[in-house]
Amino acid sequence: MPAAIDAALGTVPPEGCIVQLQGLSREELNGLRGVCLGQSREQEAKQRVGVRLDDGRELSIACANAASLVSFEDLPGKGIGGIARLPLGPGALVVREPPALLGRLGTQPDKKQFRSLPPAKQRAVFDLCDAYAESGAEEKTLEGIVATNGLPRGSRAEETVLCLLASRFNHSCAPNAEYLWVEDRKMEEVRTVRAVAPGEEICVNYFGDAVQLPRSARQAQLREGFRFDCRCPVCIAADPNSDHRREKLSKLGQEILSCRDTPERGLRIAEEMLEILQQESISAPRTVAQVCNDGFELSLLNGDKSDIQYWAHMSYEAHRLGWGESHEMTRRMRHYSQHPPSLASRSDSKAKPASAIAAVSTTEATAGTKDVDRNGAGQDGLAGGDSHLASLD
Ligand SMILES: [Zn+2]
């Protein structure tokens, strides 16, 4: 068994997993969280592990004092999945790891890159699922493993990353976590999108906006792309009302694109979209951020100051949960929610909407993946909660 998973099943937190410090005599450190850096040989002998805190400090901590937020366990009928070990709030970071391999969409994995990995990492790569081999008697291949587990490299959608821990999370059509590629750090992150209780499985969405499809279409895509039958709570419940709501969401997502000249109608659509996202438990902050950015731009076109303030605040909240307080878009939206901007003249907006909106644009920030297709195919990995509307300009 590869070291990363072996460690996860034992008491040593795996490299890249977020840990919470506890039981330390230096009281002020207890409760702080940081990224597990793994063990040097010396640390291994002493049952200690390296941890990098948010403020950049690197500590060597006894394993017993570094509680992993998530453990990777063999789940009946599902293979290995991630289970929350501590109560997690919305937006909690659970994994931050550098990719084991980088690649390009539609090309063969770089075998030289693979061979340059330490033997333990090579074994960990080959311990990942190969959806293209496991149904038959065929051997796993590097191609199959990368095709099954590769994630888009944020907004550089033509590039892919293969990550050892992030790949271990199972899919749900009502996910409680999401992927985020952070280009600045060159790291893949997994963050919760709502509160998660200890013992609950942490699941992500494998196929981006396709999660808005009705059940039969989702099942078909997951079978085709990932060779499994989804048995998430939504698929098991098979509620026709859920199918109707998701179909409606896709329709509204199209309709809102044509609302520049009827912003009031667009704002009602945005409200309805948020309600459905909530009802269907697919209100991941980065999906919500996109709707809120649409709402924000429509409210600018509509010109009602309290609306502008409301949508800026909604967008701020979504960005804060999805990307963190210090992200550029989070700060910008916080500023707009306190100092609502306005377009110079409504009558001008038709003539020069792009330039007018550019002054308060929501589209400049580039942060990472909004929607993720595990295959890395067909998704743009939109950045920073881009709005639909701005992309029409
Ligand atoms: Zn499902």
Boltz pocket constraint, residues with backbone or C-beta under 6 A from the ligand:
constraints:
  - pocket:
      binder: B
      contacts: [[A, 172], [A, 173], [A, 174], [A, 218], [A, 230], [A, 231], [A, 232], [A, 233], [A, 234], [A, 235]]
      max_distance: 6.0
